[in-house]
Amino acid sequence: MFFLKRMTDSVAGLILAILCALTLTDYSLMKQCPNREKIAVVHTFFIFVLQLVFIFSLMAATLMIFLPQQQAFAVSALISLSVVAMEVKMIASLWNPQGILSEGIKFKEFGLLAIRLSIALILASAYAISVELYIFGDDIDDKARLNYEKHNADIVNNYQNRLIDKKKALSLLENDIYTLEQKMEQYYRANAKLTSKINALSADKIELERLLEIEDKGLEGRPKGKFERYWTYHNNWSAKNKEIAIVEQEKQALHTRYRSYGEALDKLLEQREQLNTNIVDSDPYEEASRHPNFKQQIPTGLAARYRLLAELKQDPNEGATVLEFSWLIKAVMIVLELIPLIVKVFFTPASIYLELLAAQVRKRTALVRYETKKVIEDAREEYLCSSGFQAETKEGVNDIVYDSIN
């Protein structure tokens, strides 16, 4: 039974020694303190453990947004250990007596609190990122989708407008083709009329030539010779020739215009075919997807989501609510971040350990100073004796020796 008690005490002492080392507490002094203060060391250690878990979890959740899991865990562990180590060091440096032994908070403590509060604000802002991104995750996703659709819609609309312009150009081209075809139809009708007119004039000319031959040769009982009727026929025949020449010129001019219409129509038909092919092959979304500014997918990185969160805070409708939640989250993060320091400064009872620690430091400091002064005095005496100085000159070299030793 006695052996079991000794082993239990030994294990408890070992655990306390480890906890004292981790919390920068002097184990030799803590052994002299009441059990209440030994339990307080365990409690302080668990506060640091909880703070470590808290910081690690938040940092890992933040970093995993854009880093692989293992890298996020490694960086989070490094950051959380650094913050907790700084917290342990800061708390261990607060030696002011508390409770009934308190001498009041000194300026140094206010300075430490101000520094720690500034650090907590920075860290809490970092921790709050993951919490805010999680809480407002759905809103951020909706905002990202709307921004994505709006950004790409502008590009797609640009290509759709181009397609509409092509269709308008095709409609104008169709009108031009229709106009040319109508003109060519008019040519056919005008050409047919001129042809009929030439045929009729040619028939009249042939008839007049026959009558001239009758008059000239005296056929069909007509007297032979070029009399008045002959010249009448001849004048009519000359008039028909001139009229036929005029109609032929009109027909030639009409044919020239027809050829120009045909060439213009061929060009327009070629343009229509190319434009039709271009319109059929045009896909505004596919063409927009090849644009360098087209977003192929909704951005999901930390920077993008943080930027969207900032846009939500500036939203005229929901910005005030998001901003209020944001500050509330930061306040909670700051409080959780400062819990060890708050407990140390404001909720620590009177501590025998701090009194023993202060007394030990004062005692050892006085002893070190005494021993240092004694060494200096001995060295000065030895120096004076070895130099053969008289007693009356000792006073003059004291300062020289003291300065040389220091």
C-alpha positions, 0 to 999 in steps of 0.5 A: 500500500505504501509502495502504491502511494509512493508510485502514485505520488511519483507519477503525479509529480512527473505529470506536474513537472511536465505541465510546469515545463509546458506552462513555464512554471518553476516546478521546484517552487510549485512543489511548495505551493498548496494543491489549489495552485497545482490544480491551477497549473493543470487548469492553465495547461488545459486552457492552452490545449483548448486554445491550441485546438481552437486556433488549429481548427479555425486556421485549418478550416481557412487554409483548406479552402485553397491548400491540400489537407496535409499542407493546411494541417502543417501550416495550421499546426505551425501557426497555432503552436506559435500563437500558444507559445507566445501566449504562454510566454506572455502569461508567464511574464505577468508576476503581479500579485493577485487577489488579496496580495494585489498591488493594482494593475501597473502600466506594464500590464496595460501595455501588454494587454494593448499589445495582446489585444492588437495581436488578437484583433489581427488573428481573430480577423484571420480566424473569422474568415473561415467562420464567415465563409462558412456561415455566409457560404450559400450567399457567397455561392449565389453571389458568385453564380450571379457574378459569373452569369453576368460577366459571361452574359455580357460576352455572350450578348456581344456575340449574340448582337453580332449574330443579330447584325449578321441576320440584319445584313442578310435581310438587307442582302435579300432585299437587294437580291430581290430588287435585282431579280425584279429588275431582271424580270423587268428586263425580260419583259422590256426585251420581249417588247423590244423584240416584238417591236423589232419583229413587227418593224422587220415585217413592215420593212420586208413588206415595204421591200416587196412593194418597192420591188413591185413598183420598180419592176412593174409587177402585179400590173403596176407601171414599171419605174420609180414613181411617186408611190415608189418613193413613198414606200422608200421613205417608209422603208428608210423610216423603218430602218431608222426605227429598227436601229433605234430599237436595236440600240435600246435593246443593246443598252438594255442588255448591257444593264442586264449583264451588270445586274447579273454580275451584281446578282452573282456577287450578292448571291455569293455573299448571301451564301457565305453569310448564311454559312456564317450564320448557321455555323455561329454559336454565340455561347461557343464563340464567347467561351473562346474569349480570353475574358470568358470565365470557364467556371465559377471561381472557388478560391479563398481570394475569390470567396473573400472578395465576394464576402466583401461585396456582400458587406457592401450590398445595399440590401443585405450588407448591414446584416452581414456586417453586423454578423461579421463584427459579432464573429470577430468579437467572439474570436477575440474573446476566445483568443484572449481567454488565457490572458483574461483569466490570468489578469482578472480572475487569478486569486492570490498566489503563493507561487508568485510570492515565492517566485518574486522572493526567489528572484529578489533573493538570488538577485541580491546574492548575485549582486553581493557576490559580484561586488565581493569579486570586484573588491577582491580583485581591486585589493589584489591589484593594489597589492601586486602593484605596490601602491601605498594606502594613501594612493588606494583611494585614487585608483579605486575607480580605475580598477573598478572601471577596468574590471567592469 
